[in-house]
Amino acid sequence: MTTDLSKHLCTDCLLGYYSSSSNSTCSKCPNKLMTPSTGSTSRSNCSQCSPNYCHYGTCTVALQGPAPSCTCHFGFTKDNEGLCTVPAYYIAAIGFLVGILLIVLVVVLMAKSRKAKKEHNSVVRIKDSEINRRQMIVTYQNNEIAQLNNTWTINSREVKLRKRIDKDYPGVYGEVYEAEYREIVVAVKKLQKEHLPINRLYLEFAREIEVMKTIRHPNIVWFLGAGRHHDDDCPFLVVEYMPRGSLTKILSNQEIVLDDNMKLRFAIDAAKGMRFLHSQRPPRIHRDLKSANLLVSTRWVVKVADFGTARLVRDEGVNQEAVRGEGFLDLTAPLLRPEYHLSSGVGTPFWCAPEIWRGSGYGTPADVYSFGIVMWEICSRKIPYYDQICDHLMTAIMNGTRPTVPENDQNDYIQLMKACWSGNVNCRPTFKDIVLNLEEMSEKSISIEILHHEN
């Protein structure tokens, strides 16, 4: 059962209700009017508009008049009930603006999408352009390399062989000739036809060509080019002609008088050539340095030659596993004692560093050891170990045996020579230090003669 608030009995009427004097019931104010406070006792107290009556305007109440009237705020209009409301064109305008904003948003998003796609395409084009540019550079470099290779290629018909010049020291796998090329005298090293099927020998020959193409120094034999002979297709290389032959030939000829200054000059020239070889990045090691591979010009300038066994050194050393079992290719000079030829090693035994024989890793100090033996050759003018022939000489060398040096000969040259052939690779000097020491000795004009007597 519900209670009618307009008829209920009350002590004080609630807001929006009043009681007349004739009865004690509370009546509801008409037209949604409100009383200012509770306990209203007259209809005249219904003098205020109920909250939010007009919504968007000001409410005015006429005493004893009809329903309250609304004065609408600017931009709002009255509806059929006299209440303030939002005009229909406002709603249409807002809808129109929202639509415009949505369209603008879509356009902006599409523009950004197109821009992003354009930028992506631009990046792709740039990358493609960079790739094409790099490909062009590689192609250009390859063409340059091809042109350089063509520059080094010599037509064998332009080379006229005169005479063989290595008969006294014949090579095992090749022959060396004095020849004429474009009206200049040159030396031609030619691989023998019977050895062409041996891939290793061909690779050694090709390696010597590759090494000589990249180095230029006054104390290194100049490379002029290479090719294949038109008669037998044998590969050959053309180098600077050295009229006086090898340093071995000079030292063994006792009719040639060599003073200490000349001997020091030989050592300095050879050391300078090796210093340049080791200064390459990465360094190159010769691996077969000996007097037979040092050639002498008309003006008595010594130059390093024969790079068939040369290698690049990486990380300060060469992994012995990579070279174990390789033979050496010596086309200009044989071993001085063929019975000591070791085909499974690298280099020539008497000049070969102990670490190579032991099968451990080796690097540029191996060449320094060989140079120490060359220094002994220069000052003694003898064959290394000429007085120490034995069945186990290689073992003795690994255990510290070296060419004979009289105990009373301990000058600076001898001390440097001993440092070069030290069994401890860390105690061997570099060729930079060797050149400096030898030049100081040359300025002092010290005597380097040893072995004044026969043993």
C-alpha positions as CSV (number, residue, x, y, z in Angstrom):
1,M,0.0,0.0,0.0
2,T,1.5,3.4,-1.1
3,T,1.2,6.7,0.6
4,D,0.1,9.8,-1.3
5,L,2.5,12.6,-0.2
6,S,0.0,15.2,-1.2
7,K,-2.5,13.9,1.3
8,H,-0.4,12.5,4.1
9,L,-0.5,13.9,7.6
10,C,2.6,15.6,8.7
11,T,3.8,18.0,11.3
12,D,6.0,19.9,8.8
13,C,5.5,19.7,5.1
14,L,8.5,18.7,3.0
15,L,10.0,20.9,0.3
16,G,7.6,21.3,-2.5
17,Y,4.6,20.8,-0.2
18,Y,2.4,23.1,1.8
19,S,-0.5,22.7,4.3
20,S,-3.6,24.9,4.4
21,S,-5.2,26.3,7.6
22,S,-8.4,24.4,7.0
23,N,-6.8,21.0,7.2
24,S,-3.6,19.4,8.3
25,T,-2.7,17.6,5.1
26,C,0.3,18.6,2.9
27,S,-0.4,19.4,-0.7
28,K,2.1,19.3,-3.5
29,C,3.0,22.6,-5.2
30,P,1.6,22.8,-8.7
31,N,3.6,23.2,-11.9
32,K,6.8,21.7,-10.4
33,L,7.2,24.7,-8.1
34,M,9.2,24.5,-4.9
35,T,8.8,26.0,-1.4
36,P,11.7,27.8,0.0
37,S,11.8,25.6,3.1
38,T,10.0,22.8,4.9
39,G,6.8,23.4,6.9
40,S,5.2,25.7,4.3
41,T,1.6,26.6,5.3
42,S,0.4,28.4,2.3
43,R,0.0,28.0,-1.4
44,S,1.8,31.3,-1.8
45,N,4.9,29.6,-0.5
46,C,5.2,27.7,-3.8
47,S,7.2,30.6,-5.2
48,Q,10.4,28.9,-6.6
49,C,11.2,26.8,-9.5
50,S,12.4,23.3,-9.0
51,P,16.1,22.7,-9.8
52,N,17.0,22.4,-13.5
53,Y,13.4,23.3,-14.5
54,C,14.4,25.3,-17.5
55,H,17.7,23.3,-18.2
56,Y,19.4,26.0,-20.3
57,G,17.8,29.2,-19.0
58,T,16.5,31.2,-16.1
59,C,13.2,30.3,-14.4
60,T,10.7,33.0,-13.4
61,V,7.6,32.5,-11.2
62,A,4.6,34.8,-11.4
63,L,2.6,34.9,-8.1
64,Q,-0.7,33.1,-8.5
65,G,0.1,32.8,-12.2
66,P,0.4,29.9,-14.4
67,A,3.4,27.6,-14.7
68,P,6.8,29.2,-14.3
69,S,8.3,30.7,-17.4
70,C,11.8,30.2,-18.8
71,T,14.1,32.8,-20.2
72,C,16.6,30.8,-22.3
73,H,20.3,31.4,-22.5
74,F,21.8,32.7,-25.7
75,G,21.6,30.2,-28.5
76,F,18.9,28.0,-26.9
77,T,15.2,27.9,-27.7
78,K,12.0,26.9,-26.0
79,D,10.3,23.7,-26.8
80,N,6.6,23.0,-26.9
81,E,6.4,22.8,-23.1
82,G,8.2,26.2,-22.7
83,L,11.4,24.6,-21.5
84,C,14.8,25.6,-22.9
85,T,16.4,23.1,-25.2
86,V,19.3,22.8,-27.7
87,P,18.3,24.0,-31.2
88,A,18.1,21.3,-33.9
89,Y,20.6,23.2,-36.1
90,Y,23.1,23.0,-33.2
91,I,22.9,19.3,-33.3
92,A,23.3,19.3,-37.0
93,A,26.2,21.7,-36.8
94,I,27.9,19.5,-34.2
95,G,27.3,16.4,-36.3
96,F,28.7,18.3,-39.3
97,L,31.8,19.3,-37.4
98,V,32.3,15.8,-36.1
99,G,32.0,14.5,-39.6
100,I,34.5,17.1,-40.8
101,L,36.9,16.1,-38.0
102,L,36.6,12.5,-38.9
103,I,37.2,13.3,-42.6
104,V,40.2,15.4,-41.6
105,L,41.5,12.6,-39.4
106,V,41.1,10.1,-42.2
107,V,42.9,12.4,-44.6
108,V,45.7,13.0,-42.1
109,L,46.1,9.3,-41.5
110,M,46.1,8.6,-45.2
111,A,48.7,11.4,-45.8
112,K,50.9,9.9,-43.1
113,S,50.5,6.5,-44.6
114,R,51.5,7.8,-48.0
115,K,54.4,9.7,-46.5
116,A,55.6,6.6,-44.6
117,K,55.3,4.5,-47.7
118,K,57.1,7.2,-49.7
119,E,59.9,7.4,-47.1
120,H,60.1,3.6,-47.1
121,N,60.3,3.5,-50.9
122,S,62.9,6.3,-50.7
123,V,65.0,4.3,-48.2
124,V,64.6,1.2,-50.4
125,R,65.7,3.2,-53.4
126,I,68.7,4.6,-51.4
127,K,69.6,1.1,-50.3
128,D,69.3,-0.1,-53.9
129,S,71.3,2.8,-55.1
130,E,74.0,2.1,-52.5
131,I,74.0,-1.5,-53.4
132,N,74.3,-0.6,-57.1
133,R,77.0,1.9,-56.3
134,R,79.0,-0.7,-54.3
135,Q,78.5,-3.2,-57.1
136,M,79.8,-0.6,-59.6
137,I,82.8,0.0,-57.3
138,V,83.5,-3.8,-57.1
139,T,83.1,-4.1,-60.8
140,Y,85.4,-1.1,-61.4
141,Q,88.0,-2.6,-58.9
142,N,87.7,-6.0,-60.6
143,N,88.3,-4.3,-64.0
144,E,91.2,-2.5,-62.6
145,I,92.6,-5.7,-61.2
146,A,92.1,-7.4,-64.5
147,Q,93.8,-4.5,-66.3
148,L,96.7,-4.7,-63.8
149,N,96.9,-8.4,-64.4
150,N,97.0,-7.8,-68.1
151,T,99.7,-5.2,-67.4
152,W,101.8,-7.9,-65.8
153,T,101.1,-10.4,-68.6
154,I,104.0,-10.8,-71.0
155,N,103.7,-12.3,-74.4
156,S,106.4,-15.0,-74.6
157,R,107.1,-14.1,-78.3
158,E,108.5,-10.8,-77.0
159,V,111.0,-12.7,-74.8
160,K,114.2,-14.0,-76.5
161,L,116.1,-16.5,-74.4
162,R,119.9,-16.0,-74.7
163,K,121.6,-18.5,-72.4
164,R,121.0,-20.4,-69.3
165,I,122.7,-18.8,-66.3
166,D,122.0,-21.3,-63.5
167,K,124.2,-24.1,-64.7
168,D,126.6,-23.8,-61.8
169,Y,123.6,-23.8,-59.4
170,P,120.8,-25.5,-61.3
171,G,117.3,-25.5,-59.8
172,V,115.5,-28.6,-59.1
173,Y,112.2,-27.7,-60.8
174,G,113.0,-24.8,-63.0
175,E,115.6,-23.1,-65.2
176,V,116.9,-19.5,-65.2
177,Y,117.9,-17.7,-68.4
178,E,119.5,-14.5,-69.5
179,A,117.0,-13.0,-72.0
180,E,116.0,-9.9,-73.9
181,Y,112.6,-8.3,-73.5
182,R,111.8,-5.1,-75.4
183,E,115.5,-4.3,-75.9
184,I,116.5,-4.7,-72.2
185,V,118.4,-7.6,-70.6
186,V,116.2,-9.5,-68.1
187,A,116.3,-12.8,-66.2
188,V,113.6,-15.4,-67.0
189,K,112.7,-18.2,-64.6
190,K,110.8,-20.9,-66.3
191,L,109.1,-23.9,-64.8
192,Q,110.1,-27.1,-66.4
193,K,107.5,-28.9,-68.5
194,E,107.9,-32.3,-66.7
195,H,106.8,-30.6,-63.4
196,L,103.6,-29.0,-64.7
197,P,101.4,-31.8,-63.5
198,I,102.6,-31.2,-60.0
199,N,99.9,-28.8,-58.7
200,R,102.0,-27.8,-55.6
201,L,104.9,-26.7,-57.7
202,Y,102.6,-24.6,-60.0
203,L,101.0,-23.0,-56.9
204,E,104.5,-22.2,-55.5
205,F,105.4,-20.6,-58.8
206,A,102.1,-18.6,-58.9
207,R,102.6,-17.5,-55.3
208,E,106.1,-16.1,-56.2
209,I,104.5,-14.1,-59.0
210,E,101.7,-12.8,-56.7
211,V,104.3,-11.7,-54.0
212,M,106.6,-10.0,-56.4
213,K,103.8,-8.0,-58.1
214,T,103.0,-6.3,-54.8
215,I,106.5,-5.2,-53.6
216,R,108.9,-2.6,-54.8
217,H,112.1,-1.8,-53.1
218,P,115.7,-1.0,-54.1
219,N,116.9,-4.2,-52.3
220,I,114.3,-6.5,-53.7
221,V,114.6,-7.9,-57.2
222,W,112.2,-6.1,-59.5
223,F,109.4,-8.0,-61.1
224,L,108.5,-7.2,-64.7
225,G,105.8,-9.7,-65.6
226,A,104.9,-13.3,-66.3
227,G,103.2,-15.5,-68.8
228,R,103.1,-18.9,-70.5
229,H,105.6,-19.9,-73.2
230,H,104.0,-20.3,-76.6
231,D,106.0,-23.5,-77.4
232,D,105.3,-25.7,-74.3
233,D,102.7,-23.6,-72.3
234,C,105.2,-23.6,-69.4
235,P,104.7,-20.6,-67.0
236,F,107.6,-18.2,-66.7
237,L,108.3,-14.9,-64.9
238,V,110.5,-12.1,-65.9
239,V,112.6,-10.2,-63.4
240,E,115.4,-7.7,-63.2
241,Y,118.7,-9.1,-64.5
242,M,121.5,-9.3,-61.8
243,P,124.7,-9.7,-63.8
244,R,126.9,-10.8,-60.9
245,G,124.6,-13.7,-59.9
246,S,124.0,-14.9,-56.4
247,L,125.8,-13.8,-53.3
248,T,126.8,-17.5,-52.9
249,K,128.7,-17.2,-56.2
250,I,130.5,-14.0,-55.1
251,L,131.5,-15.4,-51.6
252,S,132.8,-18.7,-53.0
253,N,135.0,-17.0,-55.6
254,Q,138.2,-16.4,-53.7
255,E,139.6,-14.3,-56.6
256,I,137.1,-11.6,-55.7
257,V,138.6,-9.4,-52.9
258,L,136.0,-8.3,-50.4
259,D,136.9,-5.9,-47.6
260,D,135.0,-5.5,-44.4
261,N,133.1,-2.5,-45.6
262,M,131.9,-4.4,-48.7
263,K,130.8,-7.3,-46.5
264,L,128.9,-5.0,-44.2
265,R,127.3,-3.4,-47.3
266,F,126.1,-6.8,-48.4
267,A,124.6,-7.5,-45.0
268,I,123.0,-4.1,-44.8
269,D,121.4,-4.4,-48.3
270,A,120.0,-7.8,-47.5
271,A,118.6,-6.6,-44.1
272,K,117.0,-3.6,-45.8
273,G,115.2,-5.8,-48.3
274,M,113.9,-8.1,-45.5
275,R,113.0,-5.1,-43.3
276,F,110.7,-3.9,-46.2
277,L,109.2,-7.4,-46.6
278,H,108.4,-7.6,-42.9
279,S,107.0,-4.1,-42.9
280,Q,104.0,-5.1,-45.1
281,R,100.6,-5.3,-43.5
282,P,100.2,-8.1,-42.8
283,P,104.0,-8.9,-42.8
284,R,105.4,-11.4,-45.3
285,I,108.0,-14.0,-44.3
286,H,110.4,-15.2,-46.9
287,R,111.0,-18.7,-45.4
288,D,114.0,-19.5,-47.6
289,L,116.5,-16.7,-47.0
290,K,120.0,-17.7,-47.8
291,S,123.0,-16.4,-49.8
292,A,121.8,-18.3,-52.9
293,N,118.6,-16.2,-52.9
294,L,120.4,-12.9,-52.6
295,L,121.4,-11.6,-56.0
296,V,124.1,-9.0,-56.7
297,S,123.9,-6.2,-59.3
298,T,126.6,-4.7,-61.4
299,R,127.1,-2.0,-58.7
300,W,127.4,-4.6,-56.0
301,V,123.9,-4.0,-54.6
302,V,122.4,-7.0,-52.9
303,K,118.7,-7.7,-53.5
304,V,116.4,-10.3,-52.1
305,A,115.0,-12.8,-54.6
306,D,113.0,-16.1,-54.9
307,F,109.7,-15.7,-53.1
308,G,108.3,-19.1,-54.0
309,T,107.9,-20.0,-50.3
310,A,106.8,-16.6,-49.0
311,R,103.7,-16.4,-46.8
312,L,101.6,-13.7,-45.2
313,V,101.9,-13.6,-41.4
314,R,98.7,-13.1,-39.5
315,D,98.4,-12.5,-35.7
316,E,102.1,-12.4,-35.3
317,G,102.7,-16.0,-36.4
318,V,102.0,-18.7,-38.9
319,N,100.2,-21.8,-37.8
320,Q,102.7,-24.7,-38.5
321,E,99.8,-27.0,-39.2
322,A,99.0,-25.0,-42.2
323,V,102.5,-25.4,-43.7
324,R,103.6,-28.8,-42.4
325,G,104.3,-31.2,-45.2
326,E,104.8,-28.5,-47.9
327,G,107.9,-28.6,-50.0
328,F,109.9,-25.5,-51.0
329,L,110.4,-24.3,-54.6
330,D,113.9,-23.1,-55.4
331,L,114.3,-22.4,-59.1
332,T,117.6,-20.4,-58.9
333,A,119.8,-22.4,-56.7
334,P,120.0,-25.9,-55.3
335,L,120.9,-27.0,-51.8
336,L,124.6,-26.7,-51.3
337,R,124.6,-30.2,-49.9
338,P,121.8,-32.2,-51.7
339,E,122.0,-35.0,-49.1
340,Y,120.5,-32.6,-46.5
341,H,117.5,-31.7,-48.6
342,L,114.3,-32.2,-46.6
343,S,111.3,-32.3,-48.9
344,S,108.8,-32.2,-46.1
345,G,110.1,-29.0,-44.7
346,V,110.1,-25.4,-45.7
347,G,113.2,-23.5,-46.7
348,T,116.7,-25.0,-46.9
349,P,117.9,-27.0,-43.9
350,F,121.1,-25.2,-42.9
351,W,119.3,-21.9,-42.9
352,C,116.0,-23.1,-41.4
353,A,115.1,-21.9,-37.9
354,P,114.8,-24.6,-35.1
355,E,111.2,-23.8,-34.4
356,I,110.3,-24.9,-37.9
357,W,112.0,-28.2,-37.4
358,R,110.2,-28.7,-34.2
359,G,106.9,-28.2,-35.9
360,S,105.8,-25.3,-33.7
361,G,104.3,-22.0,-34.9
362,Y,106.7,-19.6,-36.5
363,G,106.7,-16.0,-37.8
364,T,109.1,-13.3,-38.9
365,P,111.8,-14.3,-36.4
366,A,112.3,-17.4,-38.6
367,D,113.7,-15.1,-41.3
368,V,115.9,-13.4,-38.7
369,Y,117.5,-16.8,-37.8
370,S,118.2,-17.5,-41.5
371,F,119.8,-14.0,-41.8
372,G,122.1,-14.9,-38.9
373,I,123.4,-17.8,-40.9
374,V,123.8,-15.5,-44.0
375,M,125.8,-13.1,-41.8
376,W,128.1,-16.0,-41.0
377,E,128.4,-16.8,-44.7
378,I,129.3,-13.2,-45.5
379,C,132.1,-12.9,-42.9
380,S,133.5,-16.4,-43.3
381,R,132.9,-16.9,-47.0
382,K,132.3,-20.6,-46.3
383,I,129.5,-23.1,-46.5
384,P,127.6,-23.3,-43.1
385,Y,128.6,-26.4,-41.1
386,Y,131.3,-27.2,-43.6
387,D,133.3,-28.6,-40.7
388,Q,130.4,-30.3,-38.8
389,I,129.0,-32.9,-41.2
390,C,127.3,-35.6,-39.2
391,D,124.3,-37.9,-39.5
392,H,122.3,-36.0,-36.9
393,L,123.2,-32.4,-37.8
394,M,119.5,-31.3,-37.8
395,T,119.0,-32.6,-34.3
396,A,122.2,-30.9,-33.2
397,I,121.0,-27.6,-34.7
398,M,117.7,-27.9,-32.8
399,N,119.8,-28.5,-29.7
400,G,121.8,-25.3,-30.2
401,T,124.6,-26.2,-32.6
402,R,125.6,-23.3,-34.8
403,P,128.3,-22.6,-37.4
404,T,131.8,-22.4,-35.8
405,V,132.9,-19.0,-34.4
406,P,136.3,-18.7,-32.6
407,E,135.9,-17.8,-29.0
408,N,138.3,-14.9,-29.3
409,D,136.2,-13.2,-32.1
410,Q,133.5,-11.4,-30.1
411,N,133.0,-8.1,-31.9
412,D,129.7,-6.3,-32.4
413,Y,129.1,-8.1,-35.7
414,I,129.5,-11.5,-34.1
415,Q,127.3,-10.5,-31.2
416,L,124.5,-9.4,-33.5
417,M,124.9,-12.6,-35.6
418,K,124.5,-14.7,-32.5
419,A,121.5,-12.8,-31.4
420,C,119.9,-13.4,-34.8
421,W,120.4,-17.2,-34.6
422,S,119.4,-17.4,-31.0
423,G,117.3,-20.5,-30.1
424,N,114.9,-18.2,-28.2
425,V,112.7,-16.4,-30.8
426,N,112.0,-13.6,-28.3
427,C,115.7,-12.8,-28.1
428,R,116.1,-12.3,-31.8
429,P,116.2,-8.7,-33.0
430,T,113.9,-7.3,-35.8
431,F,115.3,-6.3,-39.1
432,K,114.7,-2.7,-38.2
433,D,117.2,-3.1,-35.3
434,I,119.5,-5.2,-37.4
435,V,119.8,-2.4,-40.1
436,L,120.5,0.2,-37.4
437,N,123.2,-1.9,-35.8
438,L,124.9,-2.8,-39.1
439,E,124.9,0.9,-40.2
440,E,126.6,1.9,-36.9
441,M,129.2,-0.8,-37.5
442,S,129.8,0.5,-41.0
443,E,130.4,4.0,-39.6
444,K,132.9,2.6,-37.1
445,S,134.6,0.5,-39.9
446,I,135.0,-2.5,-37.5
447,S,136.7,-5.7,-38.6
448,I,134.3,-8.6,-39.1
449,E,136.8,-11.2,-40.4
450,I,136.5,-14.6,-38.6
451,L,137.9,-18.0,-39.1
452,H,141.4,-16.9,-40.0
453,H,142.5,-20.5,-39.9
454,E,141.3,-23.7,-41.3
455,N,139.9,-26.3,-38.8
